[in-house]
Amino acid sequence: MPQPVLSFVSVALFVIGIVGNGFEMRKIRMATEGLPNPKNVFLDRRNLKWYALIGIALVLWAVNSIYT
């Protein structure tokens, strides 16, 4: 895969993952707003898909940097 395409894909996946994670955390916080002991939003299971997407983007970026 050419390097510019791989770079663009990794940046796009990273941005999508960060933005999606932000919206998901906002939904979790709003759902637990009135509770006395809200759960940790970073460890919620709904965030795992966004963490995986960010991880894939970082791996693609690292692979691209090795071959340039």
C-alpha positions in Angstrom: 0.0 0.0 0.0 1.5 3.4 -0.9 2.7 5.5 2.0 0.4 8.6 1.4 -2.7 6.4 1.4 -1.7 4.6 4.5 -1.0 7.9 6.3 -4.4 9.3 5.3 -6.1 6.1 6.5 -4.3 6.1 9.8 -5.1 9.8 10.5 -8.7 9.3 9.4 -9.2 6.3 11.8 -7.5 8.2 14.6 -9.7 11.2 14.2 -12.9 9.1 13.9 -11.9 7.2 17.0 -11.1 10.3 19.1 -14.4 12.0 18.1 -16.5 8.9 18.6 -14.9 8.3 22.0 -15.7 11.9 23.0 -19.4 11.6 22.0 -19.6 8.2 23.7 -18.1 9.6 27.0 -20.6 12.5 26.8 -23.5 10.0 26.5 -22.2 8.0 29.5 -21.7 11.1 31.6 -25.2 12.3 30.8 -26.7 8.9 31.7 -25.0 8.9 35.1 -25.5 12.6 35.9 -27.7 12.3 39.0 -26.1 9.3 40.6 -24.0 9.7 43.7 -21.2 7.5 42.6 -20.8 7.6 38.8 -18.8 4.8 37.2 -15.5 5.5 35.5 -16.3 6.6 31.9 -12.9 5.5 30.7 -13.4 1.9 31.7 -16.9 1.6 30.3 -17.4 -1.3 27.8 -19.0 1.0 25.2 -15.6 2.7 24.8 -13.7 -0.4 23.8 -14.6 -0.1 20.1 -13.2 3.4 20.0 -10.1 2.3 21.8 -9.6 -0.5 19.2 -10.1 2.0 16.4 -7.5 4.3 17.9 -5.1 1.4 18.4 -5.5 0.2 14.8 -4.7 3.8 13.6 -1.6 3.9 15.7 -0.4 0.5 14.4 -0.9 1.6 10.8 1.0 4.8 11.5 3.9 2.8 13.1 4.0 0.4 10.1 4.0 3.3 7.7 6.8 5.0 9.6 8.9 1.8 9.5 8.7 1.6 5.7 9.4 5.2 4.9 
